[in-house]
């Protein structure tokens, strides 16, 4: 219990602070206990929804973070959470409205506070573009993990082994994504189809650019190490994680409007979830959880593929965010259980070896 408290203490304090701010804002804006309680309930539900959608985010963050330089690990955990909380959960919706409506920053903030219905309409109107960009980026993250010729550990072996075999053909994951983008766009009206395809291609290009930058920086670091120089860079991983976190937040930001169109309520609820992602990431890295549970990464990346697919399909079909979060949690839960089962089986086999030798 003390260990868990060490990792989640700051998130719990942050949660209490956000709840207190929500109570104050609810009382100040409604003047009634009922109105305040209603706002607090929405904040709590939004925070739970964001956490449920972010299990896979935390696992993938930890996967990248464990290989980063300690200096850049701290930079991500400090700066990254500020970008995650204030950038993608607060300023991102404001930026959408400002661009779509041609408003200035102050006018956009005024619109969000004083005309939340119009604010919600503009943000929701940008959903197709957001679904295309975020879905394409997340789908590439998941597909890249499984389309890897060097991958040796398989969880759902019947599928993953075939993906490894196919991965020897260059850019197969990109071809698959492009076919999916074309298929979904064919179900949309012409104007929406163009928006969706353009956003999807931008998401794909963003992934390729960030991945290429990370590869270039890694090769440069390896060259420096070979020359005996000290390397302290983790910029590529940092940028990758920031774009990844932003992509994860898209569905939460858009889905939040199903519960409230109040910017302050949404920001408080989603920020609590974002803070718990940080705590979960630290917990996974410092406890070495990924090494202990063999298939946990696989579950997370399958969840990412599902999330990316649902986000892409949401351009045509309405899919509740609770279903998305539930599917991700189930996949990670099953992969965790499978990892524990595999470890116990391996321990039993190891314990049986001396006995066999004695006979």
C-alpha positions as a printed Julia matrix, in Angstrom:
359×3 Matrix{Float64}:
   0.0     0.0     0.0
   2.83    2.36    0.87
   4.48    1.62   -2.49
   1.29    2.41   -4.4
   0.82    5.6    -2.41
   4.34    6.68   -3.38
   3.44    6.48   -7.06
  -0.08    7.86   -6.88
   0.13   10.38   -4.04
   0.53   13.4    -6.3
  -2.33   12.24   -8.55
  -4.59   11.83   -5.53
  -3.71   15.31   -4.28
  -4.29   16.7    -7.77
  -7.67   14.92   -7.87
  -8.76   16.4    -4.55
  -7.67   19.86   -5.78
  -9.65   19.5    -9.02
 -12.72   18.27   -7.13
 -12.46   21.26   -4.79
 -12.16   23.64   -7.75
 -15.13   21.9    -9.38
 -17.2    22.32   -6.22
 -16.32   26.0    -6.0
 -17.06   26.58   -9.69
 -20.31   24.61   -9.5
 -21.53   26.65   -6.54
 -20.41   29.95   -8.05
 -22.05   29.28  -11.43
 -25.31   27.63  -10.29
 -25.79   28.84   -6.72
 -27.38   25.53   -5.72
 -26.17   22.36   -4.06
 -27.87   20.29   -6.74
 -26.11   22.16   -9.54
 -22.77   21.81   -7.79
 -23.32   18.06   -7.24
 -24.25   17.58  -10.9
 -21.01   19.23  -12.04
 -18.95   17.19   -9.58
 -20.56   13.98  -10.83
 -19.67   14.81  -14.44
 -16.07   15.6   -13.42
 -15.77   12.24  -11.65
 -17.29   10.33  -14.6
 -15.0    12.1   -17.08
 -11.93   11.32  -14.98
 -12.9     7.62  -14.76
 -13.56    7.53  -18.51
 -10.19    9.12  -19.25
  -8.35    6.67  -16.98
 -10.14    3.7   -18.55
  -9.11    4.92  -22.0
  -5.52    5.47  -20.88
  -4.34    2.08  -19.56
  -2.83    1.28  -22.93
  -1.4     4.8   -23.15
   0.49    4.29  -19.89
   1.86    0.89  -20.98
   3.09    2.24  -24.32
   4.57    5.31  -22.6
   6.46    2.99  -20.27
   7.65    0.88  -23.23
   9.3     3.9   -24.82
  10.31    5.61  -21.59
  12.28    2.67  -20.15
  14.84    2.97  -22.98
  15.24    6.74  -22.69
  18.01    8.57  -20.93
  17.07    9.35  -17.27
  17.32   13.08  -17.98
  14.78   12.82  -20.79
  12.6    10.54  -18.68
  12.28   13.32  -16.13
  11.69   15.9   -18.83
   8.83   13.85  -20.23
   7.29   13.26  -16.81
   7.53   16.97  -15.89
   7.02   18.82  -19.18
   5.01   16.09  -20.81
   2.25   16.12  -18.22
   1.97   19.9   -18.54
   1.56   19.52  -22.3
  -0.89   16.66  -21.81
  -3.04   18.49  -19.26
  -2.96   22.03  -20.6
  -2.11   21.42  -24.25
  -4.31   18.6   -25.51
  -7.09   18.77  -22.9
  -7.57   22.57  -22.76
  -5.83   24.46  -25.56
  -6.44   21.85  -28.26
 -10.27   22.28  -28.26
  -9.8    26.05  -28.08
  -7.44   25.94  -31.06
  -9.99   23.93  -33.08
 -12.7    26.5   -32.4
 -10.37   29.43  -33.1
  -9.34   28.01  -36.49
 -12.81   26.79  -37.5
 -14.59   30.0   -36.52
 -11.78   32.42  -37.37
 -11.72   33.82  -33.83
  -8.89   35.17  -31.71
  -7.73   33.47  -28.5
  -9.7    35.74  -26.13
 -12.84   35.52  -28.27
 -12.58   31.74  -28.28
 -12.25   31.55  -24.5
 -15.23   33.92  -24.16
 -17.25   31.68  -26.5
 -16.37   28.56  -24.5
 -17.45   30.16  -21.23
 -20.48   32.16  -22.33
 -21.82   30.2   -25.31
 -20.92   26.56  -24.62
 -23.56   25.21  -27.03
 -21.94   26.94  -30.0
 -18.49   25.96  -28.71
 -19.56   22.3   -28.59
 -21.04   22.5   -32.09
 -17.79   23.79  -33.59
 -15.61   21.22  -31.82
 -17.96   18.37  -32.71
 -18.02   19.61  -36.3
 -14.28   18.97  -36.51
 -14.72   15.34  -35.42
 -14.18   13.79  -38.85
 -10.77   15.4   -39.27
  -9.77   14.54  -35.72
 -10.91   10.93  -36.19
  -8.88   10.62  -39.4
  -5.68   12.08  -37.95
  -5.76   10.47  -34.5
  -7.03    7.12  -35.78
  -4.35    6.87  -38.47
  -1.54    7.76  -36.05
  -2.68    5.29  -33.39
  -3.28    2.53  -35.93
   0.3     2.96  -37.19
   1.65    2.77  -33.63
  -0.12   -0.56  -33.08
   0.59   -2.04  -36.51
   4.29   -1.15  -36.33
   4.63   -3.21  -33.15
   3.28   -6.36  -34.81
   4.7    -5.84  -38.32
   8.23   -6.43  -37.04
  10.4    -9.12  -38.62
  12.56   -9.29  -35.46
   9.62   -9.87  -33.1
  10.02  -13.25  -31.35
   7.51  -13.16  -28.48
   3.89  -13.71  -29.52
   0.71  -13.55  -27.46
  -2.06  -14.24  -30.0
   0.33  -16.43  -31.97
  -2.16  -17.47  -34.68
  -2.31  -13.83  -35.82
   0.99  -12.35  -34.71
   3.2   -14.98  -36.38
   1.53  -14.32  -39.73
   2.01  -10.56  -39.3
   5.71  -11.12  -38.64
   6.01  -13.18  -41.83
   4.21  -10.52  -43.88
   6.37   -7.77  -42.34
   9.34   -8.81  -44.51
   7.51   -7.03  -47.34
   8.29   -3.29  -47.02
   5.56   -0.87  -45.84
   2.79   -3.5   -45.59
   1.33   -1.78  -42.52
   1.15    1.5   -44.45
  -0.6    -0.21  -47.35
  -3.11   -1.78  -44.95
  -3.86    1.57  -43.32
  -4.32    3.3   -46.69
  -6.82    0.63  -47.75
  -8.74    1.13  -44.49
  -8.74    4.92  -44.94
 -10.05    4.55  -48.49
 -12.72    2.06  -47.4
 -14.08    4.28  -44.64
 -13.93    7.42  -46.79
 -16.06    5.66  -49.44
 -18.88    5.5   -46.88
 -18.8     9.29  -46.28
 -20.25   12.21  -48.25
 -17.76   13.64  -50.77
 -16.79   16.69  -48.68
 -16.38   14.67  -45.48
 -14.49   11.97  -47.38
 -11.9    14.5   -48.55
 -11.5    15.87  -45.01
 -11.15   12.37  -43.59
  -8.61   11.23  -46.17
  -6.55   14.4   -45.84
  -6.49   14.15  -42.04
  -5.69   10.42  -42.2
  -2.77   11.03  -44.58
  -1.49   13.8   -42.3
  -1.69   11.39  -39.35
   0.28    8.81  -41.34
   2.88   11.38  -42.44
   3.19   12.65  -38.85
   3.88    9.12  -37.61
   6.48    8.53  -40.34
   8.16   11.88  -39.61
   8.31   11.32  -35.85
   9.5     7.72  -36.3
  12.15    8.85  -38.81
  13.35   11.58  -36.47
  13.63    9.08  -33.63
  15.56    6.65  -35.83
  17.93    9.38  -37.03
  18.6    10.56  -33.47
  19.17    6.98  -32.31
  21.65    6.3   -35.11
  23.47    9.52  -34.3
  23.64    8.53  -30.64
  25.0     5.1   -31.53
  27.67    6.71  -33.67
  28.66    8.97  -30.78
  28.78    6.02  -28.39
  31.03    4.14  -30.82
  33.34    7.15  -30.78
  33.44    7.08  -26.97
  31.32   10.21  -26.46
  28.69   10.62  -23.73
  25.15   10.68  -25.1
  22.34   12.41  -23.21
  19.67   12.78  -25.86
  16.13   11.43  -25.9
  14.49   14.08  -28.04
  13.11   11.6   -30.59
  11.38    9.52  -27.91
  10.1    12.66  -26.2
   8.48   13.97  -29.4
   7.05   10.55  -30.2
   5.45   10.28  -26.76
   3.99   13.78  -26.97
   2.32   13.13  -30.33
   1.16    9.72  -29.09
  -0.37   11.22  -25.95
  -2.11   13.89  -28.0
  -3.59   11.21  -30.27
  -4.85    9.29  -27.26
  -6.53   12.4   -25.88
  -8.51   13.19  -29.03
 -11.28   10.69  -28.4
 -11.55   11.69  -24.75
 -11.87   15.38  -25.6
 -14.53   14.8   -28.25
 -16.36   12.19  -26.19
 -16.47   14.5   -23.18
 -19.03   16.66  -24.95
 -21.51   13.81  -24.65
 -21.56   14.57  -20.92
 -20.95   18.32  -20.8
 -20.25   21.3   -23.04
 -18.67   23.29  -20.22
 -14.96   23.78  -20.95
 -13.98   24.08  -17.28
 -15.82   20.9   -16.27
 -14.27   18.97  -19.18
 -10.78   20.3   -18.44
 -11.0    19.34  -14.75
 -12.28   15.82  -15.46
  -9.83   14.99  -18.24
  -6.88   16.51  -16.37
  -7.44   14.12  -13.48
  -7.25   11.23  -15.93
  -4.12   12.63  -17.57
  -2.4    12.89  -14.2
  -3.14    9.25  -13.39
  -1.59    8.26  -16.74
   1.62    9.93  -15.54
   1.48    8.0   -12.26
   0.78    4.71  -14.01
   3.69    5.33  -16.39
   6.12    6.0   -13.52
   4.84    2.91  -11.7
   5.35    0.66  -14.72
   8.86    1.98  -15.43
  10.25    1.96  -11.89
   8.72   -1.39  -10.9
   9.88   -3.06  -14.1
   6.34   -4.32  -14.65
   6.76   -4.79  -18.4
   9.64   -7.2   -17.84
   7.69   -9.16  -15.23
   4.57   -9.57  -17.38
   5.56  -11.01  -20.76
   2.43  -10.2   -22.77
   1.34   -6.91  -21.2
   2.84   -4.89  -24.05
   1.01   -7.05  -26.57
  -2.31   -6.38  -24.87
  -1.63   -2.65  -24.88
  -0.72   -2.55  -28.57
  -3.77   -4.63  -29.51
  -5.83   -2.14  -27.51
  -4.2     0.69  -29.47
  -5.12   -0.95  -32.77
  -8.72   -1.32  -31.54
  -8.76    2.3   -30.34
  -7.35    3.55  -33.64
  -9.86    1.46  -35.6
 -12.78    2.71  -33.52
 -11.6     6.29  -33.93
 -11.44    5.85  -37.71
 -14.86    4.19  -37.83
 -16.32    6.96  -35.65
 -16.17    9.21  -38.71
 -19.13    7.16  -40.0
 -20.61    5.39  -36.95
 -21.25    6.58  -33.41
 -19.39    4.35  -30.97
 -19.72    5.21  -27.23
 -16.42    5.96  -25.5
 -17.35    3.58  -22.68
 -17.18    0.69  -25.15
 -13.74    1.84  -26.32
 -12.44    2.04  -22.76
 -13.98   -1.32  -21.85
 -12.4    -3.12  -24.83
  -8.98   -1.66  -24.01
  -9.25   -2.6   -20.33
 -10.38   -6.15  -21.21
  -7.49   -6.7   -23.65
  -4.93   -5.46  -21.13
  -6.56   -7.46  -18.33
  -6.47  -10.68  -20.38
  -2.85  -10.08  -21.41
  -1.93   -9.5   -17.76
  -3.69  -12.71  -16.68
  -2.01  -14.62  -19.54
   1.39  -13.24  -18.46
   0.86  -14.36  -14.87
  -0.26  -17.79  -16.12
   2.82  -18.08  -18.35
   5.18  -17.05  -15.53
   3.7   -19.59  -13.09
   3.98  -22.33  -15.71
   7.62  -21.41  -16.37
   8.35  -21.43  -12.62
   6.79  -24.88  -12.23
   8.86  -26.23  -15.12
  12.05  -24.74  -13.66
  11.28  -26.23  -10.24
  10.64  -29.65  -11.79
  14.01  -29.84  -13.55
  16.15  -30.62  -10.41
  13.71  -33.38   -9.44
  13.95  -34.94  -12.86
  17.7   -34.81  -12.7
  17.73  -36.53   -9.29
  15.73  -39.47  -10.67
